[in-house]
Each structure stands twice: as structure tokens, then as C-alpha cells.
Amino acid sequence: MRTYQLGRGENRPVGDVDVFRWDGYEGVGAMPFRAMWYRVPAGGISPADQHPELELSIVVRGDAAVEVDGREPVEVATGDAFLLESGERHVIHNRRDSEPLVIFSAYWYEKEAVNG
């Protein structure tokens, strides 16, 4: 068994958001998906993102307000998950003023999921 701790890997900031991609952790070999943790500061907003991968995210700490394609943000509570489809433009809002929002995401290309 291996364990991975948030904040112990290489931080690759994107704007004000701390991003810890799993490929930055020692001992992570080939997996059928890519993964990361990211931390949005208190009261912060992630930069807009859009990519061809599917992205499954679990809110680890805090509550996320997930804005997709410019629509009204959807609230996602601690312990709940959201799935972003390929090409959806998204922004993650942390509406809490006192603590960071932490999210774990696994992402993969749809073709990889189908062909396994």
C-alpha cells in the first residue's frame, strides 16, 4: 500500500489555486487515470478551465460552487462529487471566507474509459 498526503507533493499553482498533481508524488506509476488535489483559498475562485478529459471531483473540505459554461453555480457539499463532461468550461468558487476549499479530482480521456 502507498499513501499520498495533500500538500506533500509538488505544488504547481494555477493563479491563486494550489494544484498537487499525483504525477508529482514519488512512486506514482502508470494509472488508468490522472489525479490531483487542488485548494481554492478562502473566498477565492479558480481560473476558468476547459479540457477534453472527463473529470470526476470529490469535495474533501468546504463547499464548492461549481459554475459550468456560464450557468448559475451549483452547490456541492463536503463529501459530495461532481462530474465534468469533456469540453465543459468550469470555474470553482469557494464562498467560505475562513477556510480553503479542497477538492480531489481524477480525470481521463473518454476514449480511455471506453477502451479500458
C-alpha positions as CSV (number, residue, x, y, z in Angstrom):
1,M,0.0,0.0,0.0
2,R,1.1,3.6,-0.7
3,T,-0.3,6.7,0.9
4,Y,-0.4,10.2,-0.6
5,Q,-0.8,13.3,1.5
6,L,-2.3,16.6,0.4
7,G,0.4,19.2,0.3
8,R,3.3,16.8,0.3
9,G,3.7,16.6,-3.4
10,E,4.9,19.3,-5.8
11,N,2.7,22.4,-5.8
12,R,2.0,23.7,-9.3
13,P,0.0,26.8,-8.7
14,V,-2.6,28.0,-11.2
15,G,-3.4,31.6,-10.3
16,D,-4.2,31.6,-6.6
17,V,-5.1,27.9,-6.6
18,D,-2.7,25.3,-5.3
19,V,-2.6,22.2,-7.5
20,F,-0.9,18.9,-6.4
21,R,-1.0,16.6,-9.4
22,W,-0.4,12.9,-8.5
23,D,2.4,12.6,-11.1
24,G,4.4,14.9,-8.8
25,Y,4.4,12.3,-6.0
26,E,7.2,9.9,-5.7
27,G,6.3,6.3,-6.6
28,V,3.2,7.0,-8.7
29,G,3.5,4.9,-11.7
30,A,1.2,4.4,-14.7
31,M,-2.5,4.5,-13.7
32,P,-5.6,4.4,-16.0
33,F,-6.4,7.9,-14.9
34,R,-4.7,11.1,-13.8
35,A,-5.4,12.7,-10.5
36,M,-4.8,15.8,-8.4
37,W,-5.8,17.7,-5.3
38,Y,-6.5,21.4,-5.6
39,R,-7.0,24.0,-2.9
40,V,-9.0,27.2,-3.6
41,P,-8.2,29.9,-1.0
42,A,-11.0,31.3,1.3
43,G,-13.3,33.5,-0.7
44,G,-11.3,32.5,-3.9
45,I,-12.2,31.5,-7.4
46,S,-10.4,29.1,-9.7
47,P,-9.3,30.3,-13.1
48,A,-11.7,29.2,-15.9
49,D,-10.7,25.8,-17.2
50,Q,-11.8,23.7,-20.2
51,H,-10.3,20.4,-21.4
52,P,-11.1,17.3,-23.4
53,E,-10.9,14.9,-20.4
54,L,-13.8,13.8,-18.2
55,E,-13.2,15.0,-14.6
56,L,-14.7,13.4,-11.5
57,S,-14.3,15.6,-8.4
58,I,-14.9,15.0,-4.7
59,V,-15.2,17.9,-2.3
60,V,-12.9,16.9,0.5
61,R,-13.2,20.1,2.6
62,G,-15.5,23.0,2.4
63,D,-18.4,23.6,-0.1
64,A,-17.8,24.2,-3.8
65,A,-20.0,26.4,-6.0
66,V,-19.4,24.9,-9.5
67,E,-20.1,27.1,-12.4
68,V,-20.3,25.4,-15.8
69,D,-20.5,27.1,-19.2
70,G,-21.5,30.4,-17.5
71,R,-24.6,29.0,-15.9
72,E,-25.6,29.7,-12.3
73,P,-23.2,27.8,-9.9
74,V,-24.4,24.5,-8.4
75,E,-23.6,24.0,-4.7
76,V,-21.6,20.8,-3.9
77,A,-21.1,20.0,-0.2
78,T,-18.3,18.2,1.6
79,G,-18.2,14.5,0.7
80,D,-20.3,15.0,-2.5
81,A,-19.0,14.7,-6.0
82,F,-19.5,16.3,-9.5
83,L,-18.6,15.1,-13.0
84,L,-17.5,17.5,-15.6
85,E,-18.0,16.3,-19.2
86,S,-15.4,16.8,-21.9
87,G,-15.2,20.4,-23.1
88,E,-17.3,22.0,-20.3
89,R,-15.9,25.3,-19.3
90,H,-15.8,25.5,-15.5
91,V,-15.0,27.8,-12.6
92,I,-14.9,26.7,-8.9
93,H,-16.0,29.2,-6.3
94,N,-15.1,29.0,-2.6
95,R,-17.7,31.1,-0.9
96,R,-16.4,30.5,2.6
97,D,-14.4,33.4,3.9
98,S,-12.5,31.5,6.6
99,E,-11.1,28.2,5.2
100,P,-9.8,26.9,1.9
101,L,-11.8,24.6,-0.3
102,V,-10.1,21.2,-1.1
103,I,-11.1,19.0,-4.0
104,F,-9.7,15.7,-5.2
105,S,-10.1,15.1,-9.0
106,A,-9.5,12.1,-11.2
107,Y,-9.6,12.8,-14.9
108,W,-9.2,10.7,-18.1
109,Y,-10.0,10.8,-21.8
110,E,-13.3,9.3,-22.7
111,K,-11.7,7.0,-25.3
112,E,-9.5,5.6,-22.5
113,A,-12.6,4.8,-20.4
114,V,-14.4,3.1,-23.3
115,N,-11.4,1.0,-24.4
116,G,-10.3,0.4,-20.8
